[in-house]
Amino acid sequence: MAAYSFLSTYFSSPTLPRRLPSPNRLPNSTLPLSRDFSHRSLRSTCIVASLRQTAHSNHSPAPESTNCSTFNKFLDSLVVLITSAALSVSIFVTDVDSAAAFVVTPSRKLQTDELATVRLFQDNTPSVVYITNLAARQDAFTLDVLEVPQGSGSGFVWDKKGHIVTNYHVIRGASDLRVTLADQTTYDAKVVGFDQDKDVAVLRIDAPKDKLRPIPVGVSADLLVGQKVFAIGNPFGLDHTLTTGVISGLRREISSAATGRPIQDVIQTDAAINPGNSGGPLLDSSGNLIGINTAIYSPSGASSGVGFSIPVDTVGGIVDQLVQFGKVTRPILGIKFAPDQSVEQLGVSGVLVLDAPPNGPAGKAGLLSTKRDTYGRLILGDIITSVNGKKVSNGSDLYRILDQCKVGETVSVEVLRGDHVEKIPVILEPKADES
């Protein structure tokens, strides 16, 4: 329409000249300008012819009228052609703009560290399993025995034989256990063995080898504070999730949830260990196993506290014994000792022997227990001050030294008996229920 208005205005202007001057009379005239004036002159002639035809309608049309009619048809066709072209161009531009509005821009490229984290999660997720703890309960009305889920946790595939490693407190009190692999297939699990003192347990499932992907095992002896770590598990019964953090501390000590015996050299991390993450793997940036997520200390009761993991160097030896023997032959002295606070109140440093059964290693070696005389007065027993020359200040020191010893080994126990010091050799033995 814009083109048509322009043409109409141009050709119908009332100021058009009646005569077309000769090209020779126009200064600096050019051929295009002469052609332009010729077209304008022809249009003026057509208008005059039209007026003459209207005024003398009874007369035959002039030759100019026929020429003008032909020119008008040509002009109308030209206007229609130009208008169509203009509309086509406008529609094309509009369509391009509309289409551009729906073009999906490519996603932003991930950084190198993000790609590494994504790849680590994808590579190690098939090794992490979900464990359901089922307990037998009897219905109070029907007296039917039912299996009720009483807990859940995580674990990971140790080898192609179907061995699954997790925490002992995840399976404690279970009548039946079920393991769900990454592809959502579920298998009944049997307990191979467990170590209550270190909160480690080994299960076994009968699954095809092509579905079992053992997790790569690393080393925890050379870990550094500030090193980046990753925890994979099934918190709150959800699918696999990943939390990240750093190693906040090393050589921490926590107590076993089952026996209260201290676990030494524990890894402290700020990676979120939520309920259900227990038993799952703690990985380094290379995707290697460096620990088992076992506990979280949270004064507020939330999941945002200090997480702890049992180092893989400790776990490896335990798992090997459980797989081979079904038990852990950890050496003991065979004593019961007083709380550390009681010994501190006496003003001495060491472990006070409360009871040394005569059939135990310490009793056989002649260590004295604490007892009362005929008047009810307390007679202190031996106070252990060192083992194999290593100072013992509290119960944790004693456990730490014994963890480095083997069953059947003879150790030199130094005790404070009355006002003098004695050294007594003791042959270490396994726990009574593990013999």
DRENDO-1510 file (C-alpha; in Angstrom, 1 decimal, always signed):
<recs>
REC; n; res; u; v; w
REC; 1; MET; +0.0; +0.0; +0.0 .
REC; 2; ALA; +2.9; +2.3; +0.7 .
REC; 3; ALA; +4.3; +1.7; -2.7 .
REC; 4; TYR; +0.9; +2.3; -4.3 .
REC; 5; SER; +0.4; +5.6; -2.4 .
REC; 6; PHE; +3.8; +6.8; -3.5 .
REC; 7; LEU; +3.1; +6.0; -7.2 .
REC; 8; SER; -0.4; +7.6; -7.0 .
REC; 9; THR; +1.0; +10.8; -5.5 .
REC; 10; TYR; +3.8; +11.0; -8.0 .
REC; 11; PHE; +1.8; +10.5; -11.1 .
REC; 12; SER; -1.3; +12.6; -10.1 .
REC; 13; SER; +0.4; +15.7; -8.8 .
REC; 14; PRO; -1.5; +18.8; -10.0 .
REC; 15; THR; +1.8; +20.6; -10.5 .
REC; 16; LEU; +2.8; +18.4; -13.4 .
REC; 17; PRO; +4.0; +20.6; -16.4 .
REC; 18; ARG; +1.7; +20.7; -19.3 .
REC; 19; ARG; +4.5; +20.6; -21.8 .
REC; 20; LEU; +7.7; +18.7; -21.8 .
REC; 21; PRO; +10.6; +20.9; -22.7 .
REC; 22; SER; +13.0; +19.6; -25.3 .
REC; 23; PRO; +15.9; +17.8; -23.9 .
REC; 24; ASN; +18.2; +20.2; -25.6 .
REC; 25; ARG; +16.7; +23.1; -23.6 .
REC; 26; LEU; +17.3; +21.4; -20.2 .
REC; 27; PRO; +20.6; +22.2; -18.7 .
REC; 28; ASN; +22.8; +19.3; -17.6 .
REC; 29; SER; +19.9; +16.9; -18.6 .
REC; 30; THR; +20.5; +13.2; -18.8 .
REC; 31; LEU; +18.7; +10.4; -20.5 .
REC; 32; PRO; +17.0; +9.0; -17.4 .
REC; 33; LEU; +15.7; +12.5; -16.5 .
REC; 34; SER; +14.3; +12.8; -20.1 .
REC; 35; ARG; +12.6; +9.5; -19.8 .
REC; 36; ASP; +11.1; +10.5; -16.4 .
REC; 37; PHE; +9.7; +13.6; -17.9 .
REC; 38; SER; +8.4; +11.7; -20.8 .
REC; 39; HIS; +6.4; +9.4; -18.5 .
REC; 40; ARG; +5.0; +12.3; -16.6 .
REC; 41; SER; +4.0; +14.0; -19.9 .
REC; 42; LEU; +2.3; +10.9; -21.0 .
REC; 43; ARG; +0.4; +10.8; -17.8 .
REC; 44; SER; -0.7; +14.4; -18.1 .
REC; 45; THR; -1.9; +13.7; -21.7 .
REC; 46; CYS; -3.9; +10.8; -20.4 .
REC; 47; ILE; -5.6; +13.0; -17.8 .
REC; 48; VAL; -6.4; +15.7; -20.4 .
REC; 49; ALA; -7.8; +13.0; -22.7 .
REC; 50; SER; -10.0; +11.7; -19.9 .
REC; 51; LEU; -11.4; +15.2; -19.3 .
REC; 52; ARG; -12.1; +15.6; -23.0 .
REC; 53; GLN; -13.8; +12.3; -23.1 .
REC; 54; THR; -16.0; +13.3; -20.2 .
REC; 55; ALA; -16.9; +16.7; -21.6 .
REC; 56; HIS; -17.6; +15.3; -25.1 .
REC; 57; SER; -19.1; +12.0; -24.3 .
REC; 58; ASN; -21.2; +12.1; -27.5 .
REC; 59; HIS; -18.1; +12.1; -29.7 .
REC; 60; SER; -15.8; +9.2; -30.5 .
REC; 61; PRO; -12.9; +8.6; -28.1 .
REC; 62; ALA; -9.7; +10.2; -29.0 .
REC; 63; PRO; -6.6; +8.2; -29.8 .
REC; 64; GLU; -5.0; +9.4; -26.6 .
REC; 65; SER; -7.8; +7.8; -24.6 .
REC; 66; THR; -6.9; +4.3; -25.9 .
REC; 67; ASN; -3.3; +4.8; -25.1 .
REC; 68; CYS; -4.1; +6.0; -21.6 .
REC; 69; SER; -6.3; +3.0; -21.0 .
REC; 70; THR; -3.5; +0.7; -21.9 .
REC; 71; PHE; -1.0; +2.6; -19.7 .
REC; 72; ASN; -3.5; +2.6; -16.8 .
REC; 73; LYS; -3.8; -1.2; -17.0 .
REC; 74; PHE; +0.0; -1.5; -17.1 .
REC; 75; LEU; +0.3; +0.8; -14.2 .
REC; 76; ASP; -2.3; -1.1; -12.1 .
REC; 77; SER; -0.4; -4.4; -12.8 .
REC; 78; LEU; +2.8; -2.8; -11.8 .
REC; 79; VAL; +1.3; -1.5; -8.5 .
REC; 80; VAL; -0.2; -4.9; -7.7 .
REC; 81; LEU; +3.2; -6.6; -8.4 .
REC; 82; ILE; +5.1; -4.1; -6.2 .
REC; 83; THR; +2.4; -4.5; -3.4 .
REC; 84; SER; +2.6; -8.3; -3.5 .
REC; 85; ALA; +6.4; -8.2; -3.3 .
REC; 86; ALA; +6.2; -5.8; -0.3 .
REC; 87; LEU; +3.7; -8.0; +1.5 .
REC; 88; SER; +5.8; -11.1; +0.8 .
REC; 89; VAL; +8.9; -9.5; +2.2 .
REC; 90; SER; +7.0; -8.3; +5.4 .
REC; 91; ILE; +5.5; -11.7; +6.0 .
REC; 92; PHE; +8.9; -13.3; +5.5 .
REC; 93; VAL; +10.5; -11.0; +8.0 .
REC; 94; THR; +7.7; -11.6; +10.5 .
REC; 95; ASP; +8.0; -15.3; +10.2 .
REC; 96; VAL; +11.7; -15.2; +10.7 .
REC; 97; ASP; +11.3; -13.1; +13.8 .
REC; 98; SER; +8.6; -15.4; +15.2 .
REC; 99; ALA; +10.7; -18.5; +14.5 .
REC; 100; ALA; +13.7; -16.9; +16.1 .
REC; 101; ALA; +11.7; -16.4; +19.3 .
REC; 102; PHE; +11.3; -20.2; +19.6 .
REC; 103; VAL; +14.9; -21.2; +18.8 .
REC; 104; VAL; +16.4; -23.1; +21.8 .
REC; 105; THR; +19.8; -21.6; +22.6 .
REC; 106; PRO; +22.4; -24.2; +23.3 .
REC; 107; SER; +23.1; -25.0; +27.0 .
REC; 108; ARG; +26.0; -23.3; +28.7 .
REC; 109; LYS; +29.1; -25.4; +28.6 .
REC; 110; LEU; +30.1; -27.0; +31.9 .
REC; 111; GLN; +33.4; -26.2; +33.5 .
REC; 112; THR; +36.2; -28.8; +33.8 .
REC; 113; ASP; +35.6; -29.5; +37.5 .
REC; 114; GLU; +31.9; -29.8; +36.9 .
REC; 115; LEU; +32.4; -32.4; +34.1 .
REC; 116; ALA; +34.8; -34.3; +36.4 .
REC; 117; THR; +32.1; -34.4; +39.1 .
REC; 118; VAL; +29.4; -35.6; +36.7 .
REC; 119; ARG; +31.6; -38.3; +35.3 .
REC; 120; LEU; +32.6; -39.4; +38.8 .
REC; 121; PHE; +29.0; -39.8; +39.8 .
REC; 122; GLN; +28.0; -41.7; +36.6 .
REC; 123; ASP; +31.0; -44.0; +36.9 .
REC; 124; ASN; +30.5; -45.0; +40.5 .
REC; 125; THR; +26.7; -45.0; +40.9 .
REC; 126; PRO; +26.5; -48.6; +39.6 .
REC; 127; SER; +28.7; -49.7; +42.5 .
REC; 128; VAL; +26.4; -48.2; +45.2 .
REC; 129; VAL; +23.5; -50.3; +46.5 .
REC; 130; TYR; +20.4; -49.6; +48.7 .
REC; 131; ILE; +19.9; -51.9; +51.8 .
REC; 132; THR; +16.6; -52.5; +53.5 .
REC; 133; ASN; +16.5; -53.9; +57.0 .
REC; 134; LEU; +13.4; -56.1; +57.7 .
REC; 135; ALA; +12.4; -57.1; +61.1 .
REC; 136; ALA; +9.9; -59.9; +62.1 .
REC; 137; ARG; +6.9; -58.5; +64.0 .
REC; 138; GLN; +3.9; -60.4; +65.2 .
REC; 139; ASP; +0.5; -58.8; +64.7 .
REC; 140; ALA; -1.2; -58.3; +68.1 .
REC; 141; PHE; -4.7; -59.3; +66.8 .
REC; 142; THR; -4.1; -62.0; +64.1 .
REC; 143; LEU; -0.8; -63.3; +65.7 .
REC; 144; ASP; +0.6; -63.4; +62.1 .
REC; 145; VAL; +4.4; -62.8; +61.8 .
REC; 146; LEU; +5.1; -60.0; +59.4 .
REC; 147; GLU; +8.3; -58.5; +58.0 .
REC; 148; VAL; +8.3; -54.8; +58.7 .
REC; 149; PRO; +11.1; -52.4; +57.4 .
REC; 150; GLN; +12.8; -51.0; +60.4 .
REC; 151; GLY; +15.7; -49.2; +58.7 .
REC; 152; SER; +17.6; -48.6; +55.6 .
REC; 153; GLY; +21.0; -47.6; +54.5 .
REC; 154; SER; +23.6; -47.7; +51.7 .
REC; 155; GLY; +26.4; -50.0; +50.7 .
REC; 156; PHE; +28.7; -50.8; +47.8 .
REC; 157; VAL; +29.9; -53.8; +45.8 .
REC; 158; TRP; +33.2; -55.1; +47.0 .
REC; 159; ASP; +33.9; -57.8; +44.4 .
REC; 160; LYS; +32.4; -59.9; +41.6 .
REC; 161; LYS; +31.4; -62.7; +44.1 .
REC; 162; GLY; +28.5; -60.6; +45.3 .
REC; 163; HIS; +30.0; -59.3; +48.6 .
REC; 164; ILE; +28.4; -56.0; +49.8 .
REC; 165; VAL; +30.1; -53.8; +52.4 .
REC; 166; THR; +28.1; -51.6; +54.7 .
REC; 167; ASN; +27.9; -50.4; +58.4 .
REC; 168; TYR; +27.0; -52.9; +61.1 .
REC; 169; HIS; +24.3; -50.5; +62.5 .
REC; 170; VAL; +22.5; -50.6; +59.2 .
REC; 171; ILE; +21.8; -54.4; +59.5 .
REC; 172; ARG; +21.6; -54.7; +63.3 .
REC; 173; GLY; +18.5; -56.5; +64.5 .
REC; 174; ALA; +17.4; -57.5; +61.0 .
REC; 175; SER; +15.6; -60.8; +60.4 .
REC; 176; ASP; +16.0; -60.4; +56.6 .
REC; 177; LEU; +17.9; -58.1; +54.4 .
REC; 178; ARG; +17.3; -56.9; +50.8 .
REC; 179; VAL; +19.8; -55.3; +48.5 .
REC; 180; THR; +18.7; -53.1; +45.6 .
REC; 181; LEU; +21.2; -52.5; +42.8 .
REC; 182; ALA; +21.5; -49.5; +40.6 .
REC; 183; ASP; +19.2; -51.0; +38.0 .
REC; 184; GLN; +16.5; -51.4; +40.6 .
REC; 185; THR; +16.8; -55.2; +40.8 .
REC; 186; THR; +16.4; -56.5; +44.3 .
REC; 187; TYR; +18.0; -59.5; +45.9 .
REC; 188; ASP; +17.9; -61.2; +49.3 .
REC; 189; ALA; +21.1; -60.8; +51.2 .
REC; 190; LYS; +22.9; -63.1; +53.7 .
REC; 191; VAL; +25.2; -61.8; +56.4 .
REC; 192; VAL; +28.8; -63.1; +55.9 .
REC; 193; GLY; +30.1; -61.4; +59.0 .
REC; 194; PHE; +30.4; -58.2; +60.9 .
REC; 195; ASP; +32.7; -56.3; +63.2 .
REC; 196; GLN; +30.7; -54.5; +65.9 .
REC; 197; ASP; +33.8; -52.7; +67.2 .
REC; 198; LYS; +34.5; -51.0; +63.9 .
REC; 199; ASP; +30.9; -50.8; +62.7 .
REC; 200; VAL; +31.6; -52.8; +59.5 .
REC; 201; ALA; +29.5; -55.6; +58.0 .
REC; 202; VAL; +29.7; -57.8; +54.9 .
REC; 203; LEU; +26.7; -59.2; +53.1 .
REC; 204; ARG; +26.4; -61.5; +50.0 .
REC; 205; ILE; +23.9; -61.6; +47.2 .
REC; 206; ASP; +23.4; -64.1; +44.4 .
REC; 207; ALA; +23.4; -61.7; +41.5 .
REC; 208; PRO; +24.8; -62.1; +37.9 .
REC; 209; LYS; +28.4; -61.0; +37.6 .
REC; 210; ASP; +27.5; -58.6; +34.8 .
REC; 211; LYS; +25.4; -56.7; +37.2 .
REC; 212; LEU; +28.1; -56.4; +39.9 .
REC; 213; ARG; +30.6; -53.5; +39.4 .
REC; 214; PRO; +33.1; -53.5; +42.3 .
REC; 215; ILE; +34.1; -50.0; +43.5 .
REC; 216; PRO; +37.7; -49.0; +43.0 .
REC; 217; VAL; +39.6; -49.1; +46.3 .
REC; 218; GLY; +42.0; -46.3; +47.2 .
REC; 219; VAL; +44.3; -45.5; +50.1 .
REC; 220; SER; +43.5; -43.4; +53.1 .
REC; 221; ALA; +47.0; -43.2; +54.6 .
REC; 222; ASP; +48.1; -40.2; +52.5 .
REC; 223; LEU; +44.9; -38.1; +52.8 .
REC; 224; LEU; +45.3; -34.3; +53.4 .
REC; 225; VAL; +43.0; -31.8; +55.1 .
REC; 226; GLY; +41.3; -29.7; +52.5 .
REC; 227; GLN; +41.2; -32.5; +49.9 .
REC; 228; LYS; +37.9; -32.7; +48.0 .
REC; 229; VAL; +35.7; -35.7; +48.7 .
REC; 230; PHE; +32.3; -37.0; +47.4 .
REC; 231; ALA; +29.7; -39.1; +49.2 .
REC; 232; ILE; +27.2; -41.2; +47.3 .
REC; 233; GLY; +24.2; -42.9; +49.0 .
REC; 234; ASN; +20.4; -43.3; +49.2 .
REC; 235; PRO; +19.3; -40.8; +51.8 .
REC; 236; PHE; +15.6; -40.8; +52.9 .
REC; 237; GLY; +15.0; -43.8; +50.6 .
REC; 238; LEU; +15.5; -41.7; +47.5 .
REC; 239; ASP; +17.5; -42.7; +44.4 .
REC; 240; HIS; +21.3; -42.2; +44.3 .
REC; 241; THR; +22.4; -38.8; +45.4 .
REC; 242; LEU; +25.7; -37.0; +45.5 .
REC; 243; THR; +27.1; -34.6; +48.1 .
REC; 244; THR; +30.4; -33.0; +48.0 .
REC; 245; GLY; +32.8; -31.4; +50.5 .
REC; 246; VAL; +36.3; -31.5; +51.8 .
REC; 247; ILE; +38.2; -33.4; +54.4 .
REC; 248; SER; +37.9; -31.2; +57.6 .
REC; 249; GLY; +40.1; -33.3; +59.8 .
REC; 250; LEU; +42.0; -36.5; +60.1 .
REC; 251; ARG; +42.8; -39.0; +62.9 .
REC; 252; ARG; +39.5; -38.3; +64.7 .
REC; 253; GLU; +38.0; -40.8; +67.1 .
REC; 254; ILE; +34.4; -41.8; +67.5 .
REC; 255; SER; +32.7; -44.6; +69.4 .
REC; 256; SER; +31.1; -47.6; +67.8 .
REC; 257; ALA; +27.3; -47.4; +67.9 .
REC; 258; ALA; +27.1; -51.1; +68.9 .
REC; 259; THR; +29.8; -51.6; +71.5 .
REC; 260; GLY; +31.0; -48.1; +72.4 .
REC; 261; ARG; +34.6; -49.2; +71.6 .
REC; 262; PRO; +36.5; -46.2; +70.0 .
REC; 263; ILE; +37.2; -46.2; +66.3 .
REC; 264; GLN; +40.5; -44.5; +65.6 .
REC; 265; ASP; +41.9; -42.6; +62.6 .
REC; 266; VAL; +38.4; -41.6; +61.4 .
REC; 267; ILE; +38.0; -39.1; +58.6 .
REC; 268; GLN; +36.1; -36.0; +59.3 .
REC; 269; THR; +34.3; -34.3; +56.4 .
REC; 270; ASP; +31.8; -31.5; +55.9 .
REC; 271; ALA; +30.1; -33.4; +53.0 .
REC; 272; ALA; +26.4; -33.9; +54.0 .
REC; 273; ILE; +25.8; -37.4; +55.4 .
REC; 274; ASN; +22.1; -37.7; +55.6 .
REC; 275; PRO; +20.0; -40.6; +57.1 .
REC; 276; GLY; +20.4; -43.4; +54.6 .
REC; 277; ASN; +23.9; -42.4; +53.6 .
REC; 278; SER; +25.4; -44.7; +56.3 .
REC; 279; GLY; +27.3; -47.5; +54.8 .
REC; 280; GLY; +27.9; -45.6; +51.5 .
REC; 281; PRO; +31.3; -44.8; +50.0 .
REC; 282; LEU; +33.4; -41.7; +50.5 .
REC; 283; LEU; +35.4; -41.1; +47.3 .
REC; 284; ASP; +38.3; -38.9; +46.4 .
REC; 285; SER; +38.5; -36.8; +43.3 .
REC; 286; SER; +39.7; -39.8; +41.3 .
REC; 287; GLY; +36.7; -41.8; +42.2 .
REC; 288; ASN; +38.5; -44.2; +44.5 .
REC; 289; LEU; +37.1; -45.4; +47.8 .
REC; 290; ILE; +38.8; -43.8; +50.8 .
REC; 291; GLY; +36.2; -44.5; +53.6 .
REC; 292; ILE; +32.7; -45.7; +54.6 .
REC; 293; ASN; +30.3; -43.0; +55.7 .
REC; 294; THR; +29.2; -44.0; +59.2 .
REC; 295; ALA; +28.0; -41.2; +61.4 .
REC; 296; ILE; +27.2; -37.5; +61.6 .
REC; 297; TYR; +27.5; -35.3; +64.7 .
REC; 298; SER; +24.8; -32.6; +64.7 .
REC; 299; PRO; +24.0; -30.7; +67.9 .
REC; 300; SER; +20.9; -29.3; +66.2 .
REC; 301; GLY; +19.5; -32.7; +65.2 .
REC; 302; ALA; +19.6; -31.7; +61.5 .
REC; 303; SER; +21.7; -33.4; +58.8 .
REC; 304; SER; +24.0; -30.4; +58.5 .
REC; 305; GLY; +26.7; -31.3; +61.0 .
REC; 306; VAL; +30.1; -33.0; +61.0 .
REC; 307; GLY; +30.3; -36.2; +59.1 .
REC; 308; PHE; +32.7; -39.1; +59.9 .
REC; 309; SER; +33.9; -41.9; +57.7 .
REC; 310; ILE; +35.9; -45.1; +58.6 .
REC; 311; PRO; +39.1; -45.1; +56.6 .
REC; 312; VAL; +39.5; -47.6; +53.9 .
REC; 313; ASP; +42.8; -48.9; +55.2 .
REC; 314; THR; +41.0; -50.0; +58.3 .
REC; 315; VAL; +38.0; -51.4; +56.4 .
REC; 316; GLY; +40.1; -53.4; +54.0 .
REC; 317; GLY; +41.7; -55.6; +56.6 .
REC; 318; ILE; +38.4; -56.2; +58.3 .
REC; 319; VAL; +36.6; -57.1; +55.1 .
REC; 320; ASP; +39.3; -59.5; +54.1 .
REC; 321; GLN; +39.0; -61.3; +57.4 .
REC; 322; LEU; +35.2; -61.4; +57.3 .
REC; 323; VAL; +35.2; -62.8; +53.7 .
REC; 324; GLN; +37.8; -65.4; +54.5 .
REC; 325; PHE; +36.8; -66.4; +58.1 .
REC; 326; GLY; +33.4; -64.8; +58.7 .
REC; 327; LYS; +34.8; -63.1; +61.7 .
REC; 328; VAL; +37.5; -60.7; +62.9 .
REC; 329; THR; +40.1; -62.1; +65.2 .
REC; 330; ARG; +41.0; -59.0; +67.1 .
REC; 331; PRO; +43.3; -59.4; +70.1 .
REC; 332; ILE; +42.2; -58.5; +73.6 .
REC; 333; LEU; +43.7; -58.3; +77.1 .
REC; 334; GLY; +40.6; -59.7; +78.7 .
REC; 335; ILE; +40.0; -57.0; +81.3 .
REC; 336; LYS; +37.3; -54.5; +82.3 .
REC; 337; PHE; +38.7; -51.1; +83.2 .
REC; 338; ALA; +37.3; -48.1; +85.0 .
REC; 339; PRO; +36.1; -44.9; +83.2 .
REC; 340; ASP; +38.8; -42.4; +82.5 .
REC; 341; GLN; +37.2; -39.8; +84.7 .
REC; 342; SER; +37.6; -42.1; +87.8 .
REC; 343; VAL; +41.3; -42.6; +87.2 .
REC; 344; GLU; +41.8; -38.8; +86.7 .
REC; 345; GLN; +40.2; -38.2; +90.1 .
REC; 346; LEU; +42.9; -40.5; +91.6 .
REC; 347; GLY; +45.6; -38.3; +90.3 .
REC; 348; VAL; +47.2; -40.9; +88.1 .
REC; 349; SER; +47.5; -41.5; +84.4 .
REC; 350; GLY; +46.7; -44.9; +83.0 .
REC; 351; VAL; +44.0; -47.6; +82.8 .
REC; 352; LEU; +42.6; -49.0; +86.1 .
REC; 353; VAL; +41.9; -52.7; +86.0 .
REC; 354; LEU; +38.4; -53.3; +87.5 .
REC; 355; ASP; +38.2; -57.0; +86.6 .
REC; 356; ALA; +40.6; -59.6; +85.2 .
REC; 357; PRO; +38.9; -62.9; +84.9 .
REC; 358; PRO; +41.2; -65.8; +85.7 .
REC; 359; ASN; +40.5; -67.6; +82.4 .
REC; 360; GLY; +41.4; -64.5; +80.4 .
REC; 361; PRO; +44.8; -63.4; +79.1 .
REC; 362; ALA; +45.4; -60.8; +81.8 .
REC; 363; GLY; +44.1; -63.1; +84.6 .
REC; 364; LYS; +46.4; -65.9; +83.4 .
REC; 365; ALA; +49.3; -63.5; +83.4 .
REC; 366; GLY; +48.6; -62.4; +87.0 .
REC; 367; LEU; +47.1; -58.9; +86.7 .
REC; 368; LEU; +45.2; -57.8; +89.8 .
REC; 369; SER; +41.6; -56.7; +89.8 .
REC; 370; THR; +40.1; -53.9; +92.0 .
REC; 371; LYS; +38.3; -55.3; +95.0 .
REC; 372; ARG; +37.2; -54.5; +98.6 .
REC; 373; ASP; +38.6; -55.9; +101.8 .
REC; 374; THR; +36.7; -57.3; +104.7 .
REC; 375; TYR; +35.9; -53.8; +106.0 .
REC; 376; GLY; +34.5; -52.6; +102.7 .
REC; 377; ARG; +37.5; -50.5; +101.8 .
REC; 378; LEU; +38.4; -50.2; +98.1 .
REC; 379; ILE; +41.7; -51.8; +97.1 .
REC; 380; LEU; +42.8; -50.6; +93.7 .
REC; 381; GLY; +44.0; -53.1; +91.2 .
REC; 382; ASP; +46.8; -52.7; +88.7 .
REC; 383; ILE; +47.0; -49.5; +86.7 .
REC; 384; ILE; +48.3; -50.1; +83.1 .
REC; 385; THR; +50.7; -47.3; +82.2 .
REC; 386; SER; +52.2; -48.7; +79.0 .
REC; 387; VAL; +52.1; -51.6; +76.5 .
REC; 388; ASN; +55.2; -52.6; +74.5 .
REC; 389; GLY; +56.8; -49.3; +75.7 .
REC; 390; LYS; +53.9; -47.2; +74.3 .
REC; 391; LYS; +52.4; -44.9; +76.9 .
REC; 392; VAL; +48.8; -45.6; +77.9 .
REC; 393; SER; +46.9; -42.6; +79.3 .
REC; 394; ASN; +43.3; -43.8; +78.8 .
REC; 395; GLY; +41.2; -46.5; +77.3 .
REC; 396; SER; +41.5; -45.1; +73.8 .
REC; 397; ASP; +45.3; -45.4; +73.9 .
REC; 398; LEU; +45.0; -49.1; +75.0 .
REC; 399; TYR; +42.6; -49.9; +72.2 .
REC; 400; ARG; +44.8; -48.2; +69.6 .
REC; 401; ILE; +47.8; -50.2; +70.7 .
REC; 402; LEU; +46.0; -53.5; +70.7 .
REC; 403; ASP; +44.6; -52.8; +67.2 .
REC; 404; GLN; +48.2; -52.9; +66.0 .
REC; 405; CYS; +48.8; -56.3; +67.6 .
REC; 406; LYS; +47.9; -59.8; +66.5 .
REC; 407; VAL; +46.3; -62.8; +68.2 .
REC; 408; GLY; +48.9; -65.0; +69.9 .
REC; 409; GLU; +51.4; -62.1; +70.2 .
REC; 410; THR; +53.1; -61.6; +73.6 .
REC; 411; VAL; +53.1; -58.0; +74.8 .
REC; 412; SER; +54.9; -56.4; +77.7 .
REC; 413; VAL; +52.4; -54.7; +80.0 .
REC; 414; GLU; +53.7; -52.2; +82.5 .
REC; 415; VAL; +51.5; -51.7; +85.5 .
REC; 416; LEU; +51.5; -49.5; +88.6 .
REC; 417; ARG; +50.9; -51.8; +91.6 .
REC; 418; GLY; +50.7; -50.0; +94.8 .
REC; 419; ASP; +53.8; -47.9; +95.0 .
REC; 420; HIS; +56.0; -49.7; +92.5 .
REC; 421; VAL; +56.0; -50.5; +88.8 .
REC; 422; GLU; +56.0; -54.0; +87.3 .
REC; 423; LYS; +56.3; -55.4; +83.8 .
REC; 424; ILE; +54.2; -58.4; +83.1 .
REC; 425; PRO; +54.2; -60.4; +79.8 .
REC; 426; VAL; +50.7; -61.2; +78.4 .
REC; 427; ILE; +49.8; -63.5; +75.6 .
REC; 428; LEU; +46.9; -61.9; +73.6 .
REC; 429; GLU; +43.9; -64.0; +72.8 .
REC; 430; PRO; +40.8; -63.4; +70.6 .
REC; 431; LYS; +37.4; -62.6; +72.0 .
REC; 432; ALA; +35.5; -65.5; +73.5 .
REC; 433; ASP; +32.7; -65.3; +71.0 .
REC; 434; GLU; +35.1; -65.2; +68.1 .
REC; 435; SER; +37.2; -68.2; +69.0 .
</recs>
